[in-house]
Amino acid sequence: MPVLECKGLTKRYGSVQALSNVDLTVEPGRIVGLLGPNGSGKTTFIKLANGLLTPSAGTLTVCGVQPGKESRAAVSYLPERTAIPTWMSAQQLLDFYGDFYQDFRRDAAEEMLEHLGIQPRQRIKQMSKGTREKVQLIMVMSRAAKLYLLDEPIGGVDPATRDYILSTIIGNYDPEASVIISTHLISDVEKVLDEVIFIDRGQVVLQSSVDEIREEKGMSVDALFREVFRC
């Protein structure tokens, strides 16, 4: 069964069409890049998959069910902006996630926090922006979810932090699960991707495996992206 499937998925905001008639399938065990320019519909798609928005038309299912209480138990979501309570300490955040999510792997989260040298009593608000982003990603990737939805996980951080975040994504997801990474920083994430979806003005213009792009087009995903989306 696909981890995510949508048919004719459309989302309008008044007269603005954010997504238009999107058909796509994401199979288990894939790391997929959702790639497109700013304003192409990436965040709208991720919010629909997470059940934060309702489609205007068409269908979207996660593990065979429409977004709702059942699907949310299978989805671990990293929003575009840091959304963890800044008044909490790292220890309180671990407790919070452990109480909230049955599939939270506390030992995995503690190991990664220790690797970063984050003290359990340190408050989130005392951390740098990059460290907060790492902590939030650790919490998201420490769930044993079926689908990880990561909206711009490397957007505002330095290259060393990007490498840490990408290795965290690779090292901490179940091979039967899938990861969708929305980003416009293609060259940074390309090395971890199995598959890419190019989206432009709310429509899917390409869905392909990374290997096929390299073999058939003879170019990197980043080079193809620049060619497809040349201004």
C-alpha positions as CSV (number, residue, x, y, z in Angstrom):
1,M,0.0,0.0,0.0
2,P,1.3,3.5,-0.8
3,V,2.3,5.7,2.1
4,L,0.7,8.6,0.4
5,E,-1.5,8.8,-2.6
6,C,-3.5,11.7,-4.2
7,K,-5.8,11.9,-7.2
8,G,-7.0,15.2,-8.7
9,L,-5.9,17.0,-5.5
10,T,-6.8,20.7,-5.8
11,K,-6.7,23.5,-3.3
12,R,-8.0,27.0,-3.8
13,Y,-7.8,30.1,-1.6
14,G,-10.6,32.2,-2.9
15,S,-9.8,32.8,-6.6
16,V,-6.1,31.7,-6.1
17,Q,-5.4,28.0,-7.1
18,A,-2.6,26.8,-4.9
19,L,-2.7,23.2,-6.2
20,S,-4.3,22.0,-9.4
21,N,-5.3,18.4,-10.2
22,V,-2.3,16.8,-8.6
23,D,-1.9,13.0,-9.0
24,L,1.0,11.3,-7.3
25,T,2.0,8.2,-5.3
26,V,4.7,7.8,-2.7
27,E,5.7,4.2,-1.9
28,P,7.2,2.9,1.4
29,G,10.9,3.2,2.0
30,R,11.5,6.3,-0.2
31,I,13.1,9.7,0.6
32,V,11.4,12.1,-1.7
33,G,12.3,15.7,-2.5
34,L,9.3,18.0,-3.1
35,L,11.1,20.6,-5.1
36,G,9.9,23.9,-6.6
37,P,10.3,27.7,-6.5
38,N,8.8,29.7,-3.7
39,G,5.1,29.9,-4.0
40,S,4.8,26.7,-6.1
41,G,2.5,24.9,-3.6
42,K,4.9,22.9,-1.6
43,T,3.8,24.0,1.9
44,T,0.1,23.8,0.9
45,F,0.7,20.2,-0.2
46,I,2.4,19.3,3.1
47,K,-0.3,20.9,5.1
48,L,-3.0,18.9,3.2
49,A,-1.1,15.7,3.8
50,N,-0.9,16.6,7.5
51,G,-4.6,17.3,7.7
52,L,-4.1,21.0,8.5
53,L,-6.0,22.0,5.3
54,T,-8.9,20.4,3.5
55,P,-8.8,19.8,-0.3
56,S,-11.1,21.9,-2.5
57,A,-11.4,18.9,-4.8
58,G,-9.8,15.5,-5.3
59,T,-8.6,13.0,-2.7
60,L,-5.5,12.5,-0.6
61,T,-4.8,9.4,1.6
62,V,-2.1,8.5,4.0
63,C,-1.6,4.8,4.6
64,G,-5.0,4.3,2.9
65,V,-7.0,6.7,5.1
66,Q,-8.0,10.4,4.6
67,P,-6.1,12.9,6.8
68,G,-7.6,12.9,10.3
69,K,-7.1,11.4,13.7
70,E,-6.0,8.0,12.4
71,S,-3.6,9.4,9.8
72,R,-2.0,11.9,12.2
73,A,-0.8,8.9,14.3
74,A,1.2,7.8,11.3
75,V,2.6,11.2,10.3
76,S,5.5,13.1,11.9
77,Y,5.5,16.8,10.7
78,L,8.2,19.4,10.8
79,P,6.7,22.8,10.1
80,E,8.5,25.6,8.2
81,R,9.0,27.6,11.3
82,T,10.2,26.4,14.7
83,A,7.1,25.5,16.7
84,I,8.4,23.9,19.9
85,P,7.5,25.7,23.2
86,T,10.5,27.9,24.0
87,W,9.8,28.1,27.7
88,M,10.4,24.3,28.1
89,S,13.8,22.7,28.9
90,A,15.1,19.9,26.7
91,Q,14.0,17.5,29.4
92,Q,10.5,18.9,29.5
93,L,10.3,18.6,25.8
94,L,11.2,14.9,25.9
95,D,8.5,14.4,28.5
96,F,6.0,16.3,26.4
97,Y,6.7,14.3,23.3
98,G,6.7,11.0,25.3
99,D,3.3,11.9,26.7
100,F,1.8,13.0,23.4
101,Y,3.1,10.4,21.0
102,Q,2.9,6.7,21.7
103,D,5.6,6.0,19.0
104,F,8.1,8.4,20.5
105,R,11.6,6.8,20.9
106,R,13.0,8.7,23.8
107,D,16.3,6.8,23.8
108,A,17.0,7.8,20.2
109,A,16.2,11.5,21.0
110,E,18.3,11.5,24.2
111,E,21.3,10.0,22.2
112,M,21.1,12.7,19.5
113,L,20.7,15.6,22.1
114,E,23.7,14.2,24.0
115,H,25.7,14.1,20.7
116,L,24.9,17.9,20.3
117,G,26.0,18.6,23.9
118,I,22.6,19.9,24.9
119,Q,22.1,19.8,28.6
120,P,18.7,18.4,29.7
121,R,17.9,21.4,31.8
122,Q,18.8,24.0,29.1
123,R,15.7,25.9,28.0
124,I,14.8,26.1,24.3
125,K,14.8,29.9,24.4
126,Q,18.5,29.9,25.6
127,M,19.5,28.0,22.4
128,S,20.7,29.5,19.1
129,K,18.3,29.4,16.1
130,G,20.3,26.6,14.5
131,T,20.2,24.5,17.7
132,R,16.5,25.0,18.1
133,E,16.0,23.8,14.5
134,K,18.1,20.7,15.3
135,V,16.2,20.0,18.5
136,Q,12.8,20.2,16.7
137,L,14.1,17.9,13.9
138,I,15.4,15.4,16.5
139,M,11.9,15.3,18.1
140,V,10.2,14.8,14.8
141,M,12.6,12.1,13.6
142,S,12.5,10.3,17.0
143,R,9.0,9.1,16.3
144,A,8.4,5.7,14.7
145,A,6.1,7.2,12.1
146,K,5.1,5.9,8.6
147,L,5.5,9.3,6.9
148,Y,7.7,12.2,7.8
149,L,6.7,15.5,6.3
150,L,9.6,18.0,6.5
151,D,8.9,21.6,5.4
152,E,12.2,23.4,4.6
153,P,14.2,21.6,7.3
154,I,17.5,23.2,6.2
155,G,16.3,26.6,5.1
156,G,17.8,28.8,7.7
157,V,20.9,27.0,8.9
158,D,24.6,26.9,8.2
159,P,26.2,24.2,6.0
160,A,27.6,22.2,8.9
161,T,24.1,22.1,10.5
162,R,22.6,21.1,7.2
163,D,24.9,18.1,7.1
164,Y,23.9,17.1,10.6
165,I,20.2,17.4,9.8
166,L,20.5,15.3,6.6
167,S,22.5,12.6,8.4
168,T,19.8,12.7,11.2
169,I,17.1,12.1,8.6
170,I,19.0,9.2,7.0
171,G,19.9,7.6,10.2
172,N,16.6,7.7,12.1
173,Y,13.8,6.6,9.9
174,D,12.3,3.2,9.5
175,P,13.1,1.6,6.1
176,E,9.4,0.9,5.7
177,A,8.5,4.6,6.2
178,S,8.8,7.4,3.7
179,V,10.2,11.0,4.1
180,I,9.0,13.9,2.0
181,I,11.4,16.9,2.2
182,S,10.1,20.2,0.8
183,T,13.0,22.5,-0.1
184,H,14.5,24.8,-2.8
185,L,18.1,24.0,-1.7
186,I,18.4,21.2,-4.1
187,S,22.2,20.6,-4.2
188,D,22.3,20.2,-0.4
189,V,19.6,17.5,-0.2
190,E,20.2,15.7,-3.5
191,K,22.6,13.2,-2.0
192,V,20.0,11.8,0.3
193,L,17.0,11.6,-2.1
194,D,15.7,8.5,-3.8
195,E,13.0,10.3,-5.8
196,V,12.0,13.9,-6.7
197,I,8.7,15.6,-7.4
198,F,9.0,19.0,-9.3
199,I,6.1,21.2,-8.6
200,D,5.4,24.6,-10.3
201,R,2.3,26.9,-9.9
202,G,0.4,24.1,-8.1
203,Q,1.0,21.4,-10.7
204,V,3.4,18.4,-10.8
205,V,5.7,18.8,-13.7
206,L,7.9,15.8,-13.0
207,Q,8.1,12.8,-10.7
208,S,11.1,10.6,-11.2
209,S,13.8,8.6,-9.4
210,V,17.1,10.3,-8.9
211,D,18.9,7.4,-10.7
212,E,16.7,7.8,-13.8
213,I,17.4,11.5,-14.0
214,R,21.2,10.9,-13.8
215,E,21.1,8.0,-16.3
216,E,18.5,9.3,-18.8
217,K,19.3,13.1,-18.6
218,G,23.0,12.8,-17.8
219,M,22.7,15.5,-15.2
220,S,22.2,16.1,-11.5
221,V,18.8,16.9,-10.0
222,D,20.1,20.4,-9.2
223,A,21.1,21.0,-12.9
224,L,17.8,19.6,-14.2
225,F,15.9,21.8,-11.7
226,R,17.8,24.9,-12.9
227,E,16.9,24.0,-16.5
228,V,13.2,23.3,-15.8
229,F,12.7,26.4,-13.7
230,R,15.0,28.8,-15.6
231,C,13.6,32.4,-15.2
